[in-house]
């Protein structure tokens, strides 16, 4: 499905753009308390830090608490090297109410581990909230499925070298879609030169089962958005999931919400919706497996989209 895309409207002034920070910011000096099984290399990988440039930095920062050249002492607090590319700085939650950022994950509690750099120099904005079509205000709904998908996708993308942004708001605020677009566009300029994509997901009314249908849509005037969409569609077909036909998708991008995003967001945008018949007594293990399969399809589509760009360049 494609949509017509009008001239993009920018939600910020040139003065705001000129004063927006160009570097990274770390919440504070990052530390951790050594626990059983921690070693310098395993900790660096857990934090998303490349071992080679950070191993000696770690030793220099903590030389007085390291035994026999490289052993950590149980219960001691250690300082981590500051890096733009740590998981804490690469995975960020933007609070749209107070305009502050925080880390998506507490790396000491979540099992992250740097896998590779296949998605190096990429930025992904994951938008999973729902909005009222009449006024574009955010719907204050608590969806565990949406949270699970957002966190799982963030983990996979971070472990492959991507930068990821999620969004939240204070529950009493009446935010609309414009606040999301504003935050995305500011960061688009902050990371200009990187491969940037906006993935909008509607999964609240879809159930993860083998009969689910995947709907993938993009803007008619965005070649990059089309390439992104086609990459996901091709993986859907390879994985034998049902893909909505052109006729079935025809009305998807006529709704006010997607048109607003397509017309105003600067990163190339693709919309993915999961539709499925309600099965109240669905086996929990099967639902979990289908959810994991769906996330694997999206992340593989992201890889294919980026690898195509690299080959062409």
Secondary structure, DSSP 8 states (H G I E B T S, - for coil): -EE-------SS-HHHHHHS--S---SS--EEE--TT--HHHHHHHTT--HHHHHHHHHHHSGGGEETTTEE-TT-EEE----TTSHHHHEEEEETTTTEEEES--TTTS-------TTTTEEEEEE---B-TTT-BB-----HHHHHHHHHHHHHHHHTT-EEEEEE--TT---BHHHHHHHHHHHHHHTTTSEEEEEEEE-TT---STT-EEEEEEETT-HHHHHHHHHHHHHHHHTT-EE--HHHHTTGGGSHHHHHHHHH-SSEEEEEEEE----TT--HHHHHHHHHHHHHHHHHHHHHHHHHHHHH-
